[in-house]
Amino acid sequence: MKRNSHAGYLQSGGLSLNMFTEDELYEIHLATLEVLEHTGVYFEDAEAREILAGGGAIVDPKTHVVKFPPYMVEDAIRSAPGSVTLAGRDPKNDYLLGNNRVGFTNFGEGISIIDIHSGQLRETVKKDVEESAVIIDYLDGIDVYERAVGAHDVNQDVQPLHNAEAFLSNTTKHCFHGAGNGRLMKGALDMAAAIVGGYDKLAQRPIISFNTCPISPLKLVKDCTEIIVQGARAGVLVNILTQALSGGSAPVTPAGTLVIHNAEVLSGIVLGQTVRKGTPMMFGSSTCPLDLRMATATVGSPECALINAGVAALSKYYLLPSWVAGG
């Protein structure tokens, strides 16, 4: 198992960027609880609303807005595990997630590539997914694999299944997958279970985790909640990765952006923990500023790095593993 170096740990080495004090993080937490209790989050799916209502949330049947009493949010934060082992198909590639350790994955969800032979930009195909997994499997500095590109030469209605077959067959590292919806997620889980010898063994050593994205501001659509619910029932980790845009779908200030970001992620964590307490979940982020001139997300900007530091501080404050995007 890989146990990577710590960051911002009281030791002789390590690097940290502290955006907020403990008191400021507490204020962001309190502001988030206020948003969740009084503004609420839109949940599109009826099953998700029913689950949350059963756990103590207040559901408006007309608007589909769910409001969360503070105790429900804080109970979910406490019940989610702070440390998770991301199992690889080869146990030597198991990765311990959490405890302020820093690891790396490749960036994901690419739709085009520069062909290595022709030098021309083209759409990615299934063979590219396979080859990306082989490359990541070889690189010691990359701890886990995220689906790097998509197969555009297959039936697009089931593209996530082709992607899963391609990368699960070509890396022995833990894999993160954006399955799309609950039906396609079930297919990917079936593949992973077949590889490890059944669902019982998959529950003991999940070799796959799933990414899902709320829509800012404050909206969890059906596909998103299906993945959270199904992940909790299967006992696999779900990374709730939102992209609140400073100056667009979120306030322009870093603290204000983090309140919206926090509310979206925590509402998903509450859903997962309401389904099954102790289910592994990740505090994810692709949050960054909106370029107000070009109307594009500035992932990889210096401001994104500052927001990432704030996200990491919040996840550490909650004792939850985190995932942040960069470029």
LOTISE-275251 format. One record per atom (N, C-alpha, C): residue number from 1; x, y, z. Coordinates in steps of 0.001 Angstrom, whole numbers, always signed. Atoms other than C-alpha are relative to their C-alpha. Layout:
BEGIN
  num       px       py       pz
  NUM        X        Y        Z
...
***
This chain:
BEGIN
  num       px       py       pz
    1     +842    -1200       +0
    1       +0       +0       +0
    1     +873    +1244       +0
    2     -745    -1253      +35
    2    +1244    +3480     -825
    2     -477     +929    +1101
    3     +307     -989    -1044
    3    +1404    +5918    +2086
    3     +813    +1246     -329
    4     -727    -1167     +490
    4    +2365    +9234     +537
    4     +304     +999    +1109
    5     -443    -1003     -964
    5    +3941   +12195    +2255
    5    -1149     +880     +453
    6     +968     -945     -521
    6    +1969   +14582    +4422
    6     +284    +1401     -534
    7     -179    -1420     +297
    7    +1415   +18258    +3603
    7     -560     +810    +1161
    8     +484     -839    -1084
    8    +1090   +20946    +6269
    8      -61     -739    +1320
    9      -20     +839    -1204
    9    +1892   +18371    +8963
    9    +1124     +482     +898
   10    -1046     -470     -925
   10    +3896   +19183   +12090
   10    +1175     -969      -19
   11    -1181     +824     +162
   11    +7116   +17607   +10932
   11    +1074     +865     -650
   12    -1105     -795     +534
   12   +10419   +18679    +9433
   12     -199     +372    -1465
   13     +227     -301    +1409
   13    +9121   +18638    +5836
   13    -1469     +250     -280
   14    +1396     -222     +381
   14    +5931   +19402    +3898
   14     -258    +1449     -332
   15     +352    -1347     +437
   15    +4279   +22427    +2368
   15    -1504     +174     +119
   16    +1430     -274      -70
   16     +925   +24032    +3033
   16     -261    +1461     -314
   17     +441    -1368     +251
   17     -993   +27135    +2008
   17    -1271     +194     +804
   18    +1122     -166     -920
   18    -3311   +28302    +4765
   18     -793    +1250     -374
   19     +850    -1098     +446
   19    -6100   +30413    +3303
   19     -824     +599    +1129
   20     +923     -434    -1045
   20    -8241   +30613    +6449
   20     +462     -501    +1363
   21     -250     +441    -1369
   21    -7854   +30423   +10200
   21    -1103     -974     +419
   22    +1032     +893     -522
   22    -9808   +27911   +12284
   22    -1305     +756     +233
   23    +1208     -789     -238
   23   -12209   +30677   +13247
   23     -716     +325    -1306
   24     +614     -309    +1297
   24   -12779   +31616    +9599
   24     -650    -1244     -621
   25     +603    +1241     +487
   25   -13394   +27978    +8659
   25    -1310     -283     +733
   26    +1225     +189     -771
   26   -15949   +27808   +11442
   26    -1105     +932     -508
   27     +987     -932     +549
   27   -17676   +30898   +10017
   27     -537     -495    -1344
   28     +450     +573    +1264
   28   -17791   +29264    +6566
   28     -936    -1172     +266
   29     +858    +1119     -378
   29   -19251   +26172    +8204
   29    -1373     +494     +458
   30    +1278     -524     -490
   30   -21924   +28201    +9999
   30     -827     +608    -1134
   31     +713     -576    +1141
   31   -22797   +30088    +6807
   31     -574    -1107     -884
   32     +487    +1135     +785
   32   -23109   +26748    +4994
   32    -1228     -624     +645
   33    +1158     +549     -707
   33   -25446   +25393    +7670
   33    -1222     +896     -182
   34    +1111     -939     +194
   34   -27562   +28544    +7274
   34     -608     -161    -1390
   35     +495     +206    +1362
   35   -27805   +28041    +3505
   35     -784    -1307      -88
   36     +658    +1299      +78
   36   -28717   +24371    +3914
   36    -1327      -22     +762
   37    +1210       +3     -821
   37   -31314   +25093    +6590
   37    -1082     +926     -550
   38     +991    -1019     +355
   38   -33002   +28202    +5174
   38     -215     +154    -1503
   39     +146      -81    +1463
   39   -32337   +28215    +1397
   39     -266    -1382     -586
   40     +188    +1368     +457
   40   -31982   +24512     +754
   40     +654     -296    -1334
   41     -603     +488    +1244
   41   -30838   +22477    -2238
   41    -1073     -704     -817
   42     +964     +649     +889
   42   -32910   +21382    -5241
   42     +451    -1426     -287
   43     -248    +1406     +315
   43   -33092   +17572    -5566
   43    -1036     -442    -1028
   44     +902     +332    +1096
   44   -34565   +16442    -8861
   44     -695    -1350     +197
   45     +482    +1376      -46
   45   -35035   +12756    -8023
   45     -918     -264    +1193
   46     +978     +269    -1054
   46   -38075   +11596    -6038
   46     +541     -965    +1050
   47     -544     +952     -975
   47   -36225    +8661    -4441
   47     +957     +690     +962
   48     -932     -725     -864
   48   -33496   +10960    -3136
   48     -751     +863    +1001
   49     +787     -832     -911
   49   -36089   +13329    -1683
   49     -660     -858    +1080
   50     +643     +898     -968
   50   -37858   +10398      -10
   50    +1003     -483    +1039
   51    -1044     +447     -925
   51   -34610    +9137    +1500
   51     +334    +1104    +1000
   52     -370    -1117     -875
   52   -33741   +12570    +2882
   52    -1124     +358     +958
   53    +1134     -271     -883
   53   -37235   +13145    +4259
   53      -35    -1022    +1137
   54      -36    +1038    -1017
   54   -36931    +9843    +6087
   54    +1110     +192    +1015
   55    -1114     -267     -910
   55   -33670   +11037    +7612
   55     -155    +1267     +812
   56     +246    -1194     -797
   56   -35141   +14258    +8983
   56      +29    +1303     -763
   57       -8    -1231     +792
   57   -34840   +16750    +6108
   57    -1429     +460     -279
   58    +1304     -587     +324
   58   -37706   +19077    +5192
   58      -85     +152    -1515
   59     +117      +40    +1457
   59   -38867   +18509    +1606
   59    -1247     +753     -441
   60    +1137     -702     +599
   60   -41077   +20886     -368
   60     -463     -808    -1209
   61     +435     +862    +1097
   61   -43163   +18623    -2638
   61     -260     +740    -1309
   62     +270     -772    +1207
   62   -43873   +21442    -5100
   62    +1292     +467     -675
   63    -1234     -543     +584
   63   -40434   +23000    -5564
   63    +1126    -1025      -58
   64    -1026    +1040     -112
   64   -38409   +19837    -4769
   64    +1263     +512     +687
   65    -1112     -526     -793
   65   -36166   +21947    -2543
   65      +18     -718    +1343
   66     -189     +712    -1259
   66   -34763   +20066     +442
   66     +789     +901     +944
   67     -689     -781    -1024
   67   -33791   +21893    +3634
   67     +452     -926    +1118
   68     -649     +916     -920
   68   -31486   +20317    +6176
   68     +163     +633    +1377
   69     -309     -484    -1345
   69   -31550   +20826    +9950
   69    +1489     -194     +286
   70    -1452      +72     -211
   70   -27984   +21480   +11167
   70     +475    -1327     +593
   71     -457    +1247     -624
   71   -27838   +18322   +13316
   71     +174    -1099    -1038
   72      -54    +1030    +1030
   72   -28459   +16194   +10211
   72    +1291     +105     -811
   73    -1230     -234     +755
   73   -25540   +17770    +8340
   73    +1216     -405     +830
   74    -1164     +272     -831
   74   -23116   +17514   +11246
   74     +105    -1480     +345
   75      -31    +1438     -236
   75   -24115   +13910   +11950
   75     +574     -729    -1209
   76     -522     +628    +1218
   76   -23377   +12996    +8325
   76    +1500     +219     -126
   77    -1443     -281      +54
   77   -19965   +14700    +8479
   77     +750     -943     +932
   78     -674     +867     -976
   78   -19081   +12686   +11596
   78       -9    -1464     -430
   79     +106    +1422     +323
   79   -20243    +9357   +10156
   79     +789     -393    -1239
   80     -799     +324    +1185
   80   -18319    +9582    +6865
   80    +1446     -251     +416
   81    -1363     +327     -435
   81   -14876    +7936    +7229
   81    +1024    +1018     -483
   82    -1044     -959     +348
   82   -11830   +10191    +7256
   82    +1151     -614     -762
   83    -1082     +694     +691
   83    -9510    +7565    +5795
   83     -583    -1190     -752
   84     +539    +1055     +861
   84   -10240    +5156    +2925
   84    +1148     -622     -779
   85     -968     +685     +849
   85    -8128    +2522    +1186
   85     -588     -171    -1387
   86     +399     +149    +1399
   86    -8452    +2785    -2583
   86     +746    -1206     -549
   87     -642    +1254     +383
   87    -7759     -785    -3666
   87     +322      -24    -1484
   88     -368     +239    +1384
   88    -5895    -1566    -6844
   88     -234    -1460     -354
   89     +118    +1403     +410
   89    -6318    -4707    -8890
   89    +1214     -783     +481
   90    -1205     +549     -621
   90    -2741    -5386    -7760
   90     +147     +665    +1364
   91      -59     -603    -1339
   91    -2528    -4889    -3954
   91    +1189     +931     +223
   92    -1150     -893     -183
   92     +891    -3237    -4313
   92     -356    +1428     -404
   93     +442    -1330     +420
   93    -1002     -310    -5884
   93    -1139     +544     +853
   94     +980     -569     -929
   94    -3424     +146    -2976
   94     +493    +1365     +464
   95     -358    -1360     -405
   95    -3506    +3798    -1962
   95     -834     +419    +1195
   96     +685     -463    -1201
   96    -4351    +5134    +1492
   96     -379    +1457     -173
   97     +544    -1347     +216
   97    -6558    +8189    +1104
   97     -391     +610    +1334
   98     +380     -689    -1234
   98    -6889   +10719    +3917
   98    +1193     +309     +874
   99    -1034     -325     -987
   99    -4954   +11824    +6994
   99     +987    +1025     -527
  100     -817    -1104     +511
  100    -3656   +14886    +5118
  100    +1125     -443     -925
  101    -1006     +455     +952
  101    -1619   +12772    +2728
  101     -331     +540    -1398
  102     +189     -578    +1325
  102    -1106   +14177     -760
  102     +327    -1043    -1065
  103     -220     +896    +1121
  103    -1499   +12001    -3841
  103     -439     +660    -1294
  104     +276     -595    +1304
  104    -2005   +12569    -7547
  104     -734     -981     -904
  105     +634     +734    +1081
  105    -4227   +11423   -10374
  105     +136     +822    -1268
  106       +9     -737    +1263
  106    -4317   +12344   -14030
  106    -1259     +843      -95
  107    +1207     -783     +270
  107    -6745   +15015   -15206
  107     -897     -828     -921
  108     +903     +885     +707
  108    -9843   +13598   -16831
  108    -1001     +670     -910
  109    +1160     -354     +799
  109   -12776   +13773   -19189
  109     +367     +733    -1289
  110     -387     -617    +1264
  110   -10859   +14827   -22317
  110     -836     -515    -1161
  111     +835     +388    +1141
  111   -12802   +14784   -25596
  111     +775       +8    -1317
  112     -803       +9    +1222
  112    -9991   +15295   -28122
  112    +1471     -171     +379
  113    -1402     +321     -246
  113    -6315   +14429   -28482
  113     +808     +344    -1244
  114     -903     -164    +1131
  114    -3340   +15256   -30685
  114     +551    -1378     -349
  115     -408    +1342     +414
  115    -2684   +12052   -32620
  115    +1524     -103      -22
  116    -1448     +140     -130
  116     +809   +10768   -31866
  116     +679     -266    -1350
  117     -579     +336    +1306
  117    +1316    +9624   -35466
  117     -168    +1129    -1017
  118     +253    -1027    +1015
  118     -312   +12363   -37571
  118     +259    +1417     +493
  119     -146    -1345     -557
  119      +63   +15322   -35192
  119    -1258     +831      -98
  120    +1257     -715     +177
  120    -3541   +16262   -35923
  120     -899     -156    +1232
  121     +982      +62    -1080
  121    -6199   +17109   -33342
  121    -1217     -792     -484
  122    +1148     +826     +370
  122    -8994   +14512   -33394
  122     -774     -399    +1257
  123     +783     +547    -1097
  123   -11782   +13079   -31255
  123     +669    -1260     +549
  124     -575    +1188     -599
  124   -10698   +10402   -28816
  124     -881    -1218     -268
  125     +694    +1263     +256
  125   -11624    +6754   -29378
  125     +328     -978    +1130
  126     -161     +970    -1085
  126   -11767    +3637   -27210
  126    +1452     -431     +181
  127    -1412     +378      -98
  127    -8176    +2710   -28013
  127     +788    +1030     +807
  128     -666    -1040     -792
  128    -7103    +6057   -26511
  128     -265     -198    +1495
  129     +306     +283    -1401
  129    -8890    +5153   -23269
  129     +896    -1123     +499
  130     -856    +1126     -382
  130    -7013    +1842   -23196
  130    +1445     +446     +188
  131    -1406     -404      -59
  131    -3661    +3469   -23895
  131     +257     +979    +1143
  132     -181     -915    -1136
  132    -4207    +6212   -21296
  132     +132     -788    +1302
  133      -83     +824    -1207
  133    -4746    +3506   -18665
  133    +1353     -696      +89
  134    -1319     +637       +9
  134    -1553    +1726   -19716
  134    +1071     +987     +447
  135     -988    -1025     -376
  135     +430    +4971   -19401
  135      -54     +281    +1497
  136     +135     -304    -1424
  136     -958    +5772   -15943
  136     +461    -1179     +847
  137     -457    +1175     -735
  137     -300    +2201   -14816
  137    +1519       -5     +136
  138    -1474       -1      +23
  138    +3377    +2741   -15680
  138     +592    +1105     +866
  139     -567    -1182     -643
  139    +3830    +6133   -13976
  139      -78     -102    +1522
  140      -41     +144    -1454
  140    +4954    +5825   -10340
  140     -575    +1212     +726
  141     +451    -1219     -669
  141    +4037    +9433    -9555
  141    -1505     +195      -12
  142    +1466      -76      +62
  142     +341    +8889   -10365
  142     -565    -1163     +816
  143     +439    +1008     -970
  143    -1428    +7042    -7563
  143    -1246     -755     -423
  144    +1246     +628     +434
  144    -4867    +6357    -9052
  144     -341     +528    -1393
  145     +371     -363    +1368
  145    -6428    +6497   -12515
  145    -1400     +612      -26
  146    +1314     -547     +332
  146    -9267    +8786   -13526
  146     -199     -142    -1498
  147     +250     +148    +1430
  147   -10922    +8119   -16877
  147     +466    +1251     -723
  148     -691    -1158     +561
  148    -8704   +10362   -18962
  148     -710     +584    -1211
  149     +664     -425    +1229
  149   -10540   +10505   -22279
  149    -1206     -897     -227
  150    +1211     +762     +274
  150   -13775    +9187   -23762
  150      +46     -683    -1353
  151      +76     +756    +1250
  151   -14541    +6634   -26482
  151    -1124     +569     -862
  152    +1006     -607     +868
  152   -16312    +8550   -29265
  152     -276     -818    -1257
  153     +229     +871    +1151
  153   -16229    +5669   -31745
  153     -959    -1143     +338
  154     +950    +1034     -422
  154   -18871    +3635   -29881
  154    -1379     +643     +164
  155    +1349     -504     -281
  155   -22594    +3963   -29165
  155      +69     +922    +1215
  156     -161     -976    -1066
  156   -22710    +7134   -27083
  156     -971     -192    +1158
  157     +940     +274    -1084
  157   -25705    +5942   -25075
  157     +618     -887    +1077
  158     -660     +903     -957
  158   -23435    +3357   -23436
  158    +1505     +239      +40
  159    -1434     -288       +4
  159   -20081    +5099   -23790
  159     +679     -277    +1342
  160     -672     +272    -1279
  160   -19349    +4912   -20011
  160     +323    -1476     +232
  161     -297    +1429     -141
  161   -19531    +1100   -20197
  161    +1234     -373     -823
  162    -1198     +231     +805
  162   -16987    +1038   -23019
  162    +1232     +592     +687
  163    -1128     -609     -717
  163   -14782    +3431   -21060
  163     +455     -883    +1152
  164     -339     +834    -1155
  164   -14947    +1224   -17963
  164     +700    -1283     -437
  165     -636    +1228     +486
  165   -14133    -1924   -19940
  165    +1428     +269     -453
  166    -1324     -334     +529
  166   -11171     -161   -21553
  166    +1010     +250    +1109
  167    -1027     -309    -1007
  167    -9500    +1199   -18421
  167     +139    -1098    +1056
  168     -119    +1076     -992
  168   -10340    -1650   -16014
  168     +869    -1139     -518
  169     -793    +1074     +604
  169    -8624    -4028   -18448
  169    +1467     +370     -168
  170    -1346     -447     +369
  170    -5466    -1936   -18731
  170     +765     +727    +1099
  171     -781     -528    -1115
  171    -4430     -706   -15297
  171     -244     -855    +1234
  172     +131     +718    -1272
  172    -3786    -2388   -11965
  172     -172     +975    +1155
  173     +216    -1013    -1029
  173    -4330     +894   -10088
  173    -1494     +209     +219
  174    +1393     -341     -276
  174    -7552    +2088    -8480
  174     -506     +966    -1065
  175     +577     -792    +1089
  175    -9913    +3701   -10995
  175    -1165     +859     +491
  176    +1146     -895     -200
  176   -12266    +6697   -10763
  176     -735     +139    -1327
  177     +795      +32    +1223
  177   -15128    +6765   -13217
  177    -1196     +942     +116
  178    +1223     -777      +99
  178   -17791    +9271   -14237
  178    -1017     -801     -789
  179     +834    +1001     +660
  179   -20483    +6698   -14985
  179    -1189     +588     -737
  180    +1116     -626     +697
  180   -23183    +9130   -16093
  180    -1309      -96     +738
  181    +1249     +172     -744
  181   -26170    +7639   -14282
  181      +29    -1346     +723
  182      +17    +1204     -806
  182   -27203    +4813   -11997
  182       +4    -1280     -809
  183      +47    +1203     +829
  183   -27944    +2311   -14781
  183    +1379     -347     -545
  184    -1336     +234     +538
  184   -24532    +2722   -16377
  184    +1001     -283    +1108
  185     -851     +296    -1147
  185   -22881    +2747   -12952
  185     -107    -1475     +382
  186     +201    +1413     -326
  186   -24419     -690   -12287
  186     +804     -886     -943
  187     -796     +772     +950
  187   -22769    -1995   -15459
  187    +1478      +28     +331
  188    -1408     -109     -375
  188   -19364     -669   -14371
  188     +295     -793    +1271
  189     -167     +794    -1220
  189   -19831    -2223   -10926
  189       +9    -1495     -310
  190      +19    +1407     +395
  190   -20692    -5553   -12562
  190    +1356     -421     -566
  191    -1320     +300     +556
  191   -17411    -5416   -14501
  191    +1044     -124    +1103
  192     -981      +18    -1086
  192   -15389    -4579   -11400
  192     -185    -1230     +875
  193     +272    +1193     -809
  193   -17088    -7370    -9439
  193     +486    -1253     -715
  194     -467    +1158     +763
  194   -16317    -9853   -12233
  194    +1521     -120      +73
  195    -1459      +11      -48
  195   -12639    -8849   -12114
  195     +508     -540    +1333
  196     -517     +369    -1325
  196   -12226    -9342    -8353
  196     -602    -1291     +544
  197     +557    +1268     -446
  197   -14416   -12452    -8055
  197    -1332      +89     +695
  198    +1338      -93     -566
  198   -17854   -11206    -7035
  198     -215    +1257     +811
  199     +358    -1220     -729
  199   -19699    -8444    -5241
  199     +471      -29    +1448
  200     -497      +82    -1377
  200   -18663    -9734    -1803
  200    +1445     +465      +81
  201    -1411     -404       +8
  201   -15006    -9313    -2682
  201     +149    +1465     -416
  202      -53    -1406     +387
  202   -15684    -5979    -4355
  202     -295     +895    +1198
  203     +315     -782    -1199
  203   -17229    -4723    -1098
  203    +1188      +55     +945
  204    -1178      +29     -864
  204   -14056    -5771     +745
  204    +1149     +822     -574
  205    -1097     -712     +677
  205   -11661    -4310    -1834
  205     -538     +650    -1276
  206     +503     -668    +1218
  206   -13407    -1848    -4196
  206    +1156     +513     -852
  207    -1062     -458     +905
  207   -11155    -1318    -7208
  207     -464    +1178     -849
  208     +547    -1109     +778
  208   -13396    +1414    -8610
  208     -765     +938     +917
  209     +785    -1046     -664
  209   -14846    +4684    -7297
  209     -653     +846    -1082
  210     +785     -744     +979
  210   -17208    +7135    -8944
  210       -8    +1489     +310
  211     +139    -1449      -84
  211   -17232   +10871    -9605
  211    -1415     +396     -416
  212    +1280     -558     +428
  212   -20500   +12786    -9737
  212      -34    +1480     +345
  213     -102    -1453      -92
  213   -21135   +16496   -10111
  213    -1354     +673     +221
  214    +1150     -896     -141
  214   -23811   +18741    -8611
  214      +66    +1123    -1035
  215      +48    -1150     +901
  215   -24908   +21685   -10741
  215     -143    +1258     +849
  216      +61    -1246     -760
  216   -24165   +25095    -9255
  216     -941     +982     -689
  217       -8      +24    -1457
  217   -25843   +26833    -7695
  217    -1083     -898     +601
  218     +895     +700     -920
  218   -27410   +24365    -5247
  218    -1017     -893     -696
  219     +902     +905     +706
  219   -28831   +21682    -7520
  219     +667    -1360     -182
  220     -436    +1367     +237
  220   -28411   +17890    -7508
  220    -1034     -684     -890
  221     +924     +589     +968
  221   -29954   +16324   -10599
  221      -99    -1508     +224
  222     +300    +1416     -188
  222   -31270   +12764   -10904
  222    +1224     -882     -214
  223    -1177     +836     +265
  223   -28114   +11278   -12461
  223     +989      +53    +1157
  224     -938     -203    -1110
  224   -26014   +12721    -9645
  224     -439     -791    +1235
  225     +461     +661    -1218
  225   -28171   +11399    -6817
  225     -106    -1510     -184
  226       -3    +1443     +248
  226   -28549    +7976    -8475
  226    +1361     -602     +323
  227    -1354     +506     -239
  227   -24779    +7544    -8315
  227     +322      +23    +1489
  228     -242      -62    -1439
  228   -24605    +8688    -4685
  228     -720    -1131     +721
  229     +805    +1029     -675
  229   -27399    +6331    -3610
  229     +531    -1395     -314
  230     -477    +1322     +380
  230   -26113    +3349    -5579
  230    +1390     -270     +560
  231    -1320     +172     -586
  231   -22547    +3941    -4388
  231      -76     -350    +1473
  232     +164     +293    -1424
  232   -23685    +3965     -768
  232     -497    -1427     +206
  233     +526    +1361     -143
  233   -25638     +747    -1239
  233    +1042    -1056     -333
  234    -1037     +963     +381
  234   -22657     -965    -2902
  234    +1237      +94     +885
  235    -1158     -174     -867
  235   -20162     +363     -367
  235    +1245     +479     -718
  236    -1150     -559     +716
  236   -17940    +2056    -2969
  236      +36    +1512     +202
  237     -164    -1435     -228
  237   -16552    +5561    -2639
  237     -604     +811    -1134
  238     +504     -973     +974
  238   -18339    +8421    -4375
  238     +646    +1344     +295
  239     -620    -1317      -83
  239   -16486   +11665    -5009
  239    -1009    +1031     -495
  240     +963    -1050     +376
  240   -18940   +14586    -4968
  240     +810    +1232     -379
  241     -930     -978     +555
  241   -17123   +17025    -7193
  241     -798    +1118     -665
  242     +780    -1108     +543
  242   -18777   +20371    -7732
  242     +915    +1054     -623
  243     -764    -1073     +644
  243   -17682   +23339    -9830
  243     -789    +1303     +109
  244     +559    -1340     -188
  244   -19052   +26517    -8330
  244     +955    +1013     -626
  245     -836     -958     +723
  245   -17775   +29401   -10459
  245      -82    +1366     +671
  246      -52    -1312     -645
  246   -16694   +32531    -8583
  246     -346    +1086    -1016
  247     +415    -1053     +901
  247   -18428   +35502   -10154
  247    -1038     -439    -1013
  248    +1017     +507     +911
  248   -20890   +33267   -12031
  248    -1107     -682     +772
  249     +981     +760     -770
  249   -22756   +30545   -10170
  249     +247      +67    +1499
  250     -328     -175    -1424
  250   -21202   +31573    -6839
  250     +499    +1429     +210
  251     -527    -1334     -261
  251   -20168   +34826    -5115
  251    +1436     +145     -485
  252    -1327     -224     +566
  252   -16996   +36410    -6426
  252    +1106     -184    +1043
  253    -1020     +137    -1049
  253   -15193   +36173    -3063
  253     +310    -1469     +252
  254     -339    +1403     -290
  254   -13298   +32972    -2137
  254     -863     -599    +1101
  255     +797     +541    -1103
  255   -15171   +32565    +1150
  255    -1446     -233     -433
  256    +1366     +165     +481
  256   -18566   +33120     -505
  256     -125    -1165     -963
  257       -7    +1140     +910
  257   -17697   +30658    -3259
  257      +38    -1310     +770
  258     -132    +1232     -774
  258   -16713   +28067     -668
  258    -1283     -338     +757
  259    +1276     +288     -666
  259   -20050   +28430    +1113
  259     -930     -747     -960
  260     +842     +677     +984
  260   -21944   +27497    -2075
  260     +559    -1389     -309
  261     -671    +1285     +251
  261   -19422   +24769    -2884
  261     -267     -976    +1148
  262     +154     +829    -1184
  262   -19650   +23424     +656
  262    -1422     -527     +137
  263    +1400     +406     -114
  263   -23450   +23356     +655
  263     -335    -1099    -1004
  264     +283    +1015    +1022
  264   -23557   +21358    -2580
  264     +627    -1341     +355
  265     -683    +1248     -336
  265   -20980   +18797    -1483
  265     -603     -637    +1242
  266     +530     +565    -1243
  266   -22336   +18392    +2036
  266    -1413     -550     -178
  267    +1340     +553     +223
  267   -25896   +17909     +772
  267      +91    -1389     -612
  268     -209    +1330     +564
  268   -24621   +14979    -1286
  268     +527     -987    +1022
  269     -523     +871    -1056
  269   -22690   +13599    +1668
  269    -1118     -401     +962
  270    +1144     +334     -851
  270   -25850   +13796    +3785
  270     -837    -1091     -656
  271     +777    +1022     +697
  271   -27697   +11784    +1132
  271     +669    -1364     +118
  272     -713    +1269      -77
  272   -25016    +9096    +1059
  272      -16     -602    +1393
  273      -27     +493    -1378
  273   -24801    +8843    +4837
  273    -1389     -375     +496
  274    +1366     +376     -361
  274   -28597    +8709    +5132
  274     -334    -1383     -554
  275     +187    +1338     +569
  275   -28589    +5684    +2824
  275     +726    -1043     +840
  276     -785     +958     -799
  276   -25809    +3956    +4777
  276    +1088     +737     +756
  277    -1013     -679     -817
  277   -23855    +5458    +7642
  277    +1340     -706     -147
  278    -1339     +548     +141
  278   -20133    +5014    +7232
  278     +424     -268    -1426
  279     -403     +203    +1382
  279   -20206    +4803    +3448
  279    +1107     +996     -362
  280    -1109     -905     +323
  280   -16949    +6269    +2043
  280     -410    +1054    -1021
  281     +326    -1098     +896
  281   -17311    +9662     +391
  281    +1170     +977      -32
  282    -1105     -948     +165
  282   -14956   +12328     -894
  282     -530    +1408     -239
  283     +313    -1421      +96
  283   -15089   +16119     -647
  283     +733     +540    -1230
  284     -661     -305    +1263
  284   -14395   +16980    -4298
  284     -169    +1434     -455
  285      +68    -1381     +490
  285   -13737   +20218    -6124
  285     +635     +149    -1368
  286     -571     -593    +1196
  286   -13284   +21595    -9571
  286     -394    +1479      -24
  287     +431    -1390     -147
  287   -14398   +24998    -8263
  287    +1136     +953     -363
  288    -1002     -961     +461
  288   -12598   +27961    -9792
  288     -710    +1296     -392
  289     +652    -1238     +454
  289   -13219   +31551   -10930
  289     -525     -130    -1425
  290     +487     -159    +1366
  290   -15246   +32373   -14018
  290     +742    +1166     -644
  291     -589    -1095     +771
  291   -13334   +34397   -16602
  291    -1146     +835     -560
  292    +1161     -809     +357
  292   -15832   +37231   -16972
  292      +95     +589    -1408
  293     -129     -468    +1382
  293   -14432   +38285   -20361
  293     -342    -1097     -999
  294     +156    +1101     +944
  294   -14448   +34867   -22008
  294    -1113     -973     +389
  295    +1059     +886     -510
  295   -17176   +33166   -19890
  295     +445    -1455      +10
  296     -555    +1352      -98
  296   -14941   +30143   -19308
  296     +491     -251    +1422
  297     -531     +393    -1313
  297   -13876   +28235   -16207
  297    +1520      +21      -40
  298    -1459     -170       +9
  298   -10295   +29085   -15277
  298     +671    -1049     +884
  299     -699    +1074     -706
  299    -9170   +25691   -13997
  299    +1491     +107     -327
  300    -1423     -163     +205
  300    -5411   +25946   -13520
  300     +493    +1407     +270
  301     -401    -1378     -300
  301    -5417   +29668   -12646
  301     +546     +102    +1427
  302     -463     -190    -1381
  302    -3658   +31016    -9533
  302    -1150      +76     +999
  303    +1154      -99     -896
  303    -7069   +31826    -8057
  303     -599    -1375     +284
  304     +478    +1368     -214
  304    -8092   +28198    -8559
  304     +838     -693    +1067
  305     -874     +594    -1014
  305    -5064   +27157    -6501
  305     -366     +500    +1398
  306     +398     -537    -1303
  306    -6167   +29481    -3693
  306    -1303     -638     +481
  307    +1258     +661     -363
  307    -9677   +28014    -3774
  307     +271    -1449     +401
  308     -365    +1371     -353
  308    -8152   +24516    -3773
  308     +535      -90    +1424
  309     -535      -10    -1361
  309    -6261   +25426     -611
  309    -1130     +146    +1011
  310    +1149     -142     -882
  310    -9539   +26533     +942
  310     -815    -1277      +92
  311     +723    +1273       +7
  311   -11259   +23298     -102
  311     +739    -1033     +847
  312     -790     +952     -785
  312    -8409   +21239    +1353
  312     -102     +304    +1496
  313     +126     -375    -1414
  313    -8645   +23210    +4599
  313    -1369     -390     +554
  314    +1347     +388     -438
  314   -12409   +22635    +4795
  314     -104    -1512     +187
  315      +78    +1455     -122
  315   -12048   +18905    +4154
  315     +787     -481    +1214
  316     -773     +342    -1196
  316    -9358   +18709    +6829
  316     -782     +376    +1259
  317     +828     -449    -1120
  317   -11651   +20665    +9167
  317    -1092    -1028     +308
  318    +1053     +999     -155
  318   -14350   +18024    +8556
  318     +541    -1424     +170
  319     -630    +1328      -43
  319   -11859   +15109    +8667
  319     -505     -901    -1129
  320     +431     +735    +1185
  320   -12898   +14080    +5156
  320    +1105      +24    -1050
  321     -971      -41    +1090
  321   -10665   +13053    +2239
  321     -460     +960    -1094
  322     +358    -1007    +1008
  322   -10527   +15652     -533
  322     +665     -297    -1338
  323     -497     +107    +1387
  323    -9944   +15878    -4270
  323     -139    +1386     -597
  324      +73    -1318     +628
  324    -9077   +19148    -6013
  324     +614      -61    -1387
  325     -441      -19    +1386
  325    -8584   +19896    -9695
  325    +1017    +1103     -221
  326     -974    -1033     +370
  326    -5765   +21845   -11270
  326     +403     -201    -1442
  327     -399     +131    +1386
  327    -4041   +22307   -14565
  327    +1487     +220     -148
***
